[in-house]
Amino acid sequence: MAGQDIITSPFPLPLTLEEIDPTWLTRAFRENRPGVTVRNVEMADVIRGTCTKIRLRLDMDEAGREAGIPETVFLKGGFEEHSRKLVFLSKVESLGYRDLLSHSGINSPTCYFAAFSQEQAQGVILMEDLALRGATFGDPQQARSVDDVANTLSQLALYHSETWGFPNCEAVSRLDWVETAPPFSRASLQPVLEPENWERYVAMPRGAAASNRFHDVSWAKDALRRMDALSAQTPNCVIHGDSHLGNVFFEPDGTPGFYDIVPRRAPAMAEVCYHLTLALDVFDRRNSERDLVRHYLEELKRHGVTDAPDFDEAMRQHAAFLIEGFCLVITNDAYFMPEAPITAYAARFSQAMLDNDTAGQLARVE
């Protein structure tokens, strides 16, 4: 794993909104743009959730304006009561912006500063305000067109190609903090698979949207175990980690991009099936998923990947890895996402698992 000098911020990070002042912001911006000064700052918007997103209105000096720092930026960090409990997410997202997105050809927000403090259990990111591009954002309850998803898969193929074969790739020297860590191997998520908790989730509207075939927690736990075994047998890359529609933006000309990264080492098809299934209406997914998987594989080859799975193997992986996304959706805390989009996502995953015989594919994995 990376040493403290690699993963720890060079100076203290703010833990309260009051600490986000011109002095701290100046120091942060100067990490990558020496000589700039923030003269004043105003908090224009504060959006609370898994983490806190704050739109900052900046009064920059001339050097700051010449360095391309716009009037408004977003600061993202852990400023909620639950933030210290989600330190893993804070760590991987801040380092993901610093060490992945800032080096990638994928379309993503410009990152002005990103750091994680092990001692403070805090991660902070200063990034572009995408509204200044005229960007619109994906809505979980509004599925995208097949053409839109072909374009987002092209972006993901580029991103995956940059770390294909991880850890045997050039990027590993700056990414040794990236873990394999399937989500349900983490101690923080294991309680959601306890029968009493699982039953509480499937009793919600999301459970009604999913087939009864997938309501048995014993089956789900065994399916996740089999999926982990398949993952260990499959070439990995560093995936985005949370590529649902809520983390996708579209520029005025339709160009897509991704943000809010939760990177980990995993097979690429784990991300492809997750993104494709959540982004498409059931009808469009059923009629187009095979063509879209072919398109993704062709895009991988175009970016120089020579050992991508063949189409039949990719579809087997697509079917098997659906279980992970389904379990993540079913057990998502309504504090982090309202029940309506969770229900929409559960319906899409459930039907995809039926159409692709996820249970049958996983039963063949030992």
C-alpha positions as CSV (number, residue, x, y, z in Angstrom):
1,M,0.0,0.0,0.0
2,A,1.0,3.6,-0.5
3,G,3.0,5.3,2.2
4,Q,1.8,8.1,4.4
5,D,3.6,10.6,2.2
6,I,1.6,9.5,-0.8
7,I,-1.9,9.4,0.6
8,T,-1.9,12.1,3.3
9,S,-2.6,15.8,2.6
10,P,0.4,18.1,2.8
11,F,-1.5,20.4,5.2
12,P,-4.7,20.1,7.4
13,L,-8.1,19.9,5.6
14,P,-11.2,21.7,6.8
15,L,-13.6,19.7,9.0
16,T,-16.2,22.5,9.3
17,L,-17.7,24.9,6.8
18,E,-16.3,27.8,8.7
19,E,-12.8,26.6,8.0
20,I,-13.3,27.0,4.2
21,D,-11.9,30.5,4.1
22,P,-9.8,32.5,1.6
23,T,-6.6,31.5,3.4
24,W,-7.2,27.8,3.2
25,L,-8.5,28.0,-0.4
26,T,-5.4,30.0,-1.5
27,R,-3.2,27.3,0.0
28,A,-5.2,24.6,-1.8
29,F,-5.2,26.3,-5.2
30,R,-1.5,27.0,-5.0
31,E,-0.7,23.3,-4.8
32,N,-1.2,23.2,-8.6
33,R,-1.3,26.9,-9.5
34,P,1.5,28.7,-7.6
35,G,1.1,32.4,-6.9
36,V,-2.7,32.6,-7.1
37,T,-4.7,34.2,-4.2
38,V,-8.3,33.9,-3.2
39,R,-9.4,37.3,-1.9
40,N,-12.9,36.4,-0.8
41,V,-15.3,33.5,-0.9
42,E,-19.1,33.1,-0.6
43,M,-21.0,29.8,-0.2
44,A,-23.6,30.1,-2.9
45,D,-25.1,26.6,-2.4
46,V,-24.7,23.8,0.2
47,I,-26.0,20.3,-0.9
48,R,-25.9,17.7,1.8
49,G,-25.9,13.9,1.3
50,T,-23.4,11.1,1.4
51,C,-20.9,13.9,1.5
52,T,-21.4,17.7,1.3
53,K,-21.1,19.6,-2.0
54,I,-20.6,23.4,-1.8
55,R,-20.7,25.8,-4.7
56,L,-18.2,28.5,-3.9
57,R,-18.3,31.9,-5.4
58,L,-14.7,33.2,-5.6
59,D,-13.1,36.6,-5.7
60,M,-9.7,35.7,-7.3
61,D,-6.8,38.0,-7.9
62,E,-5.5,38.6,-11.4
63,A,-3.1,35.6,-11.2
64,G,-6.0,33.4,-10.3
65,R,-8.0,34.5,-13.2
66,E,-5.1,34.1,-15.6
67,A,-4.6,30.6,-14.2
68,G,-8.1,29.8,-15.4
69,I,-9.8,29.5,-12.0
70,P,-13.5,30.4,-12.7
71,E,-15.8,32.5,-10.6
72,T,-17.6,29.4,-9.1
73,V,-16.2,26.0,-8.2
74,F,-17.4,23.1,-6.2
75,L,-15.8,21.9,-3.0
76,K,-16.7,18.4,-1.9
77,G,-15.9,16.8,1.5
78,G,-17.1,15.1,4.6
79,F,-18.9,17.8,6.7
80,E,-21.8,15.6,7.9
81,E,-22.4,13.8,11.2
82,H,-21.9,10.5,9.4
83,S,-18.8,11.6,7.5
84,R,-16.2,10.0,9.7
85,K,-18.0,6.7,9.3
86,L,-17.6,6.9,5.6
87,V,-13.9,7.5,5.6
88,F,-13.2,4.8,3.0
89,L,-15.4,6.6,0.4
90,S,-13.8,9.9,1.3
91,K,-10.4,8.4,0.7
92,V,-10.9,6.6,-2.5
93,E,-12.9,9.5,-4.1
94,S,-10.4,12.2,-3.2
95,L,-7.4,10.1,-4.4
96,G,-9.5,9.0,-7.4
97,Y,-9.8,12.6,-8.5
98,R,-6.1,13.2,-7.8
99,D,-4.5,10.1,-9.2
100,L,-7.1,8.8,-11.8
101,L,-9.4,11.4,-13.3
102,S,-6.7,14.1,-13.4
103,H,-4.5,11.7,-15.5
104,S,-7.3,10.2,-17.7
105,G,-8.6,11.0,-21.1
106,I,-12.1,10.4,-19.9
107,N,-14.4,13.5,-19.8
108,S,-14.6,14.6,-16.2
109,P,-14.6,17.8,-14.1
110,T,-11.4,19.7,-14.0
111,C,-9.9,19.0,-10.5
112,Y,-8.1,22.0,-8.9
113,F,-7.1,20.2,-5.7
114,A,-7.8,16.8,-4.1
115,A,-6.3,15.4,-1.0
116,F,-7.0,12.9,1.8
117,S,-5.9,13.2,5.5
118,Q,-5.5,9.9,7.2
119,E,-5.2,11.6,10.6
120,Q,-8.3,13.7,10.1
121,A,-10.3,11.0,8.3
122,Q,-11.2,13.6,5.7
123,G,-11.0,14.0,2.0
124,V,-11.6,17.2,0.1
125,I,-11.9,17.9,-3.6
126,L,-12.0,21.3,-5.4
127,M,-13.5,20.8,-8.8
128,E,-15.0,22.6,-11.8
129,D,-18.6,23.8,-11.6
130,L,-20.0,21.9,-14.6
131,A,-22.9,24.3,-14.8
132,L,-20.5,26.7,-16.4
133,R,-20.2,24.2,-19.3
134,G,-24.0,24.2,-19.7
135,A,-23.9,20.5,-18.6
136,T,-27.1,18.6,-17.6
137,F,-27.0,15.6,-15.3
138,G,-28.3,12.1,-15.5
139,D,-31.6,11.4,-13.7
140,P,-32.1,7.8,-12.4
141,Q,-35.8,8.0,-13.2
142,Q,-35.2,9.1,-16.8
143,A,-33.5,6.3,-18.7
144,R,-31.1,7.4,-21.6
145,S,-31.2,6.5,-25.2
146,V,-29.3,3.6,-26.7
147,D,-27.1,6.1,-28.5
148,D,-26.3,7.9,-25.3
149,V,-25.3,4.7,-23.6
150,A,-23.1,3.8,-26.6
151,N,-21.3,7.1,-26.0
152,T,-20.9,6.6,-22.2
153,L,-19.6,3.1,-22.9
154,S,-17.0,4.5,-25.2
155,Q,-15.9,6.8,-22.4
156,L,-15.7,3.8,-20.0
157,A,-13.7,1.8,-22.5
158,L,-11.1,4.5,-22.7
159,Y,-11.0,4.8,-19.0
160,H,-10.7,1.0,-18.5
161,S,-8.0,0.7,-21.1
162,E,-5.7,3.1,-19.2
163,T,-5.3,0.6,-16.3
164,W,-6.1,-2.7,-18.2
165,G,-4.4,-5.6,-16.5
166,F,-4.0,-3.8,-13.2
167,P,-1.7,-4.1,-11.3
168,N,0.4,-5.0,-14.3
169,C,0.2,-1.6,-16.0
170,E,2.2,1.6,-16.1
171,A,-0.2,3.5,-13.8
172,V,0.3,1.2,-10.8
173,S,3.1,3.4,-9.4
174,R,0.6,6.1,-8.5
175,L,-2.3,3.8,-7.8
176,D,-0.9,1.4,-5.2
177,W,-3.7,2.6,-2.8
178,V,-6.4,1.0,-5.0
179,E,-7.9,-2.1,-3.4
180,T,-9.6,-5.1,-4.9
181,A,-12.2,-4.9,-2.1
182,P,-15.6,-6.0,-3.6
183,P,-18.2,-3.8,-1.9
184,F,-19.7,-6.5,0.3
185,S,-16.3,-7.6,1.6
186,R,-16.1,-4.4,3.5
187,A,-17.1,-4.5,7.2
188,S,-19.3,-1.5,6.8
189,L,-21.6,-3.2,4.3
190,Q,-21.7,-6.7,5.7
191,P,-24.5,-5.9,8.2
192,V,-26.9,-5.2,5.3
193,L,-26.8,-8.9,4.4
194,E,-28.0,-9.9,7.9
195,P,-31.5,-11.5,7.4
196,E,-33.3,-8.9,9.5
197,N,-31.8,-6.0,7.6
198,W,-32.2,-7.6,4.2
199,E,-35.9,-8.4,5.0
200,R,-36.4,-4.7,5.9
201,Y,-35.1,-3.6,2.5
202,V,-37.1,-6.1,0.4
203,A,-40.2,-5.0,2.3
204,M,-39.8,-1.5,0.8
205,P,-41.1,-0.5,-2.7
206,R,-37.7,-1.5,-4.1
207,G,-38.4,-5.1,-3.1
208,A,-41.8,-5.0,-4.8
209,A,-40.1,-3.9,-8.0
210,A,-37.8,-7.0,-7.9
211,S,-38.7,-10.6,-8.7
212,N,-39.4,-12.8,-5.7
213,R,-36.7,-15.1,-7.1
214,F,-34.1,-12.6,-5.7
215,H,-35.6,-12.0,-2.3
216,D,-33.8,-14.8,-0.5
217,V,-30.7,-13.4,1.3
218,S,-29.1,-16.8,1.6
219,W,-29.1,-17.1,-2.2
220,A,-27.8,-13.5,-2.5
221,K,-24.9,-14.1,-0.2
222,D,-23.9,-17.3,-2.0
223,A,-24.3,-15.6,-5.4
224,L,-21.9,-12.8,-4.2
225,R,-19.4,-15.4,-3.1
226,R,-19.5,-17.0,-6.5
227,M,-19.2,-13.6,-8.2
228,D,-16.1,-12.9,-6.1
229,A,-14.6,-16.2,-7.2
230,L,-15.2,-15.3,-10.9
231,S,-13.7,-11.8,-10.3
232,A,-10.5,-13.4,-9.1
233,Q,-10.2,-15.5,-12.3
234,T,-10.7,-12.5,-14.6
235,P,-8.3,-9.8,-15.8
236,N,-8.9,-6.6,-13.8
237,C,-8.6,-2.8,-14.3
238,V,-9.4,0.2,-12.1
239,I,-13.1,0.9,-12.5
240,H,-15.0,4.1,-11.8
241,G,-17.0,2.2,-9.2
242,D,-20.3,4.0,-9.1
243,S,-21.2,4.8,-12.8
244,H,-25.0,5.0,-12.3
245,L,-26.9,7.9,-14.0
246,G,-26.6,10.2,-11.0
247,N,-22.9,10.3,-11.6
248,V,-23.0,11.1,-15.4
249,F,-23.2,14.5,-17.0
250,F,-24.0,15.5,-20.6
251,E,-22.6,18.6,-22.3
252,P,-24.9,20.7,-24.6
253,D,-23.7,18.8,-27.7
254,G,-24.4,15.4,-26.0
255,T,-20.9,14.6,-25.0
256,P,-21.0,12.5,-21.8
257,G,-18.7,12.5,-18.8
258,F,-18.4,11.0,-15.4
259,Y,-17.8,12.3,-11.9
260,D,-18.1,11.2,-8.2
261,I,-15.7,8.3,-8.5
262,V,-15.4,5.3,-6.1
263,P,-12.4,3.5,-7.7
264,R,-11.5,-0.1,-7.1
265,R,-9.8,-3.0,-8.9
266,A,-12.4,-5.2,-10.6
267,P,-13.2,-6.9,-14.0
268,A,-14.3,-4.3,-16.5
269,M,-17.6,-6.1,-17.2
270,A,-18.6,-5.6,-13.6
271,E,-18.8,-1.9,-14.4
272,V,-20.3,-2.3,-17.9
273,C,-23.2,-4.4,-16.8
274,Y,-23.8,-2.0,-13.9
275,H,-23.8,1.1,-16.0
276,L,-25.7,-0.3,-19.0
277,T,-28.5,-1.8,-16.9
278,L,-29.1,1.3,-14.8
279,A,-28.9,3.7,-17.7
280,L,-31.4,2.1,-20.1
281,D,-35.1,1.4,-20.0
282,V,-35.9,-2.3,-19.7
283,F,-37.2,-2.5,-23.2
284,D,-34.1,-0.8,-24.7
285,R,-31.7,-2.8,-22.6
286,R,-33.3,-6.1,-23.6
287,N,-33.1,-5.2,-27.3
288,S,-29.7,-3.5,-27.4
289,E,-27.5,-4.9,-24.6
290,R,-25.7,-7.4,-26.8
291,D,-24.9,-4.8,-29.5
292,L,-23.7,-2.4,-26.7
293,V,-21.4,-5.0,-25.2
294,R,-20.0,-5.6,-28.7
295,H,-19.5,-1.9,-29.1
296,Y,-17.7,-1.7,-25.8
297,L,-15.4,-4.5,-26.7
298,E,-14.6,-2.9,-30.1
299,E,-13.8,0.4,-28.2
300,L,-11.4,-1.5,-25.9
301,K,-9.6,-2.9,-28.9
302,R,-9.5,0.6,-30.5
303,H,-7.7,1.8,-27.4
304,G,-5.1,-0.9,-27.6
305,V,-6.4,-3.7,-25.4
306,T,-5.5,-7.0,-27.0
307,D,-6.7,-9.5,-24.4
308,A,-10.2,-8.4,-23.8
309,P,-12.7,-11.2,-23.4
310,D,-14.4,-12.5,-26.5
311,F,-18.1,-11.7,-26.9
312,D,-19.5,-14.9,-25.4
313,E,-17.3,-14.6,-22.4
314,A,-18.1,-11.0,-21.9
315,M,-21.8,-11.8,-21.9
316,R,-21.3,-14.6,-19.3
317,Q,-19.5,-12.1,-17.1
318,H,-22.2,-9.5,-17.8
319,A,-24.9,-11.9,-16.5
320,A,-22.9,-13.0,-13.5
321,F,-21.8,-9.5,-12.3
322,L,-25.4,-8.2,-12.3
323,I,-25.8,-9.7,-8.8
324,E,-23.4,-7.1,-7.2
325,G,-25.3,-4.1,-8.6
326,F,-28.6,-5.6,-7.6
327,C,-27.5,-6.1,-4.0
328,L,-26.0,-2.6,-3.9
329,V,-29.3,-1.1,-5.1
330,I,-31.6,-3.2,-2.8
331,T,-29.6,-2.3,0.3
332,N,-29.0,1.3,-0.5
333,D,-29.9,3.5,2.5
334,A,-32.7,5.9,1.6
335,Y,-30.7,8.7,3.3
336,F,-28.2,8.6,0.3
337,M,-30.8,8.2,-2.5
338,P,-34.6,8.6,-2.4
339,E,-36.8,5.5,-2.7
340,A,-38.2,6.4,-6.1
341,P,-34.9,6.1,-8.0
342,I,-33.8,3.1,-5.9
343,T,-37.1,1.4,-7.0
344,A,-36.5,2.2,-10.6
345,Y,-33.0,0.8,-10.4
346,A,-34.2,-2.3,-8.6
347,A,-36.7,-3.0,-11.4
348,R,-34.1,-2.6,-14.1
349,F,-31.6,-4.9,-12.4
350,S,-34.2,-7.6,-11.5
351,Q,-35.4,-7.8,-15.1
352,A,-31.8,-7.9,-16.5
353,M,-31.0,-10.8,-14.1
354,L,-34.0,-12.7,-15.3
355,D,-33.3,-12.0,-19.0
356,N,-29.6,-13.0,-18.6
357,D,-30.1,-16.0,-16.3
358,T,-27.8,-14.5,-13.6
359,A,-28.8,-17.3,-11.2
360,G,-27.9,-20.0,-13.7
361,Q,-24.6,-18.4,-14.7
362,L,-23.5,-18.0,-11.1
363,A,-24.5,-21.6,-10.3
364,R,-21.8,-22.8,-12.7
365,V,-19.1,-20.8,-10.8
366,E,-17.2,-22.7,-8.0
